[in-house]
């Protein structure tokens, strides 16, 4: 399939335990996508490998440890987890999550 911005995306579909898995080649990189119950999940490891092929886990670890990411996780937990302890989460955010100035 060709997109209008001339990126080439090749899709190959497979089925595993009723989940659909596809592999896309985007800018010479393989990115896996898994469809579970109609929802697509993109492999963060594959995306991070584009930034650092030798240590994609380091890229993910750095991304997940930002204050904005932590705020996102906390909000998701508040909305989806009735047992979420927002007071404890706020304490962790203040004490342990680094502030990174992106500007």
N, C-alpha and C positions, 0 to 999 in steps of 0.2 A: 504494500500500500504506500502511495506517495502522498505526503501532505503538501499544502500550498507553500510552505517555507522550505521545501526541498529536502527535508529530513527523511531518510529512508527508515521505515519501520517494518520489520519482518516479524510476523506473528506465527508461532507454532503452538497449537493447542494440544493438551494432554488432559486426561482425567485421572485423579487420584482420590479414592474414597469419596466419590461424588463431588469433589471440588475440581474446578477447572483451573489448570495452570497454563499460562502462556509465557513465552519468552520473546522479548522485543529487542531488536538491535537498534539502538539509537546512538548516532554519532560513534559508531564502532564499539559500542559498549552493550553487553548483554544485561538486560534488566528483566527479572522474573516478576510476574504478576499472578496472584492466586485469587480466584473468585470463590468465595464461601457464602452460600445462601444469597447469591445475587449481589454481594458486595465485593469490590475489587480491592486487594491489598498489594501494594507495591513493595518489593524487597528494599528495605533501607540499606542493607549491607551492599547490595548491588549499586545503589545510588552513591553510597559513601565510597565505594571502590573507584568511582570516577574521580573523586577528589584525591584519595590516597590508596592506590592499589595494594600497598604493602601493609597498611594498618587501617582498614575500614572501621574497625571497632573503636579506634581512637577518635575518628571523625564523629561517630555516633555518640560516644561518651561525652565529647566536648559539647555537641549540640544539646544533648539531654540535660546537661548540668547548668545551662543558662537560667537566669531568673525568669525570663519570659516563658521558657519551656516548662519550668516548674509551676508557674502560674497556670499554664494551660492544663497540666496534669491535675492540679488541685481543683480547678473548675470542673473538669471532666468527672473527677471523683465525687465532688459535691452533687453533681447532677445525676450520677449513675450509681452511687454506692451509699445506701442508707446507713451504713456503719462507719462512714468516713468521719475522722476526727479532725475537723477544720482548725481547732485550736492548736493541736499538736503540729499539724501541717504548717500553720503560720509560724510557729516557733522554729521549725526546721528551716523555713525559708529565710527568716531573719538571721538565724545563727550560722547556717551552713552553706546556703546557696550563694555563690559569688555573684557580685554585680559586675556586669561587663558592659562597658560603654562602647557601643558600636559606631559612634560618630567621631 
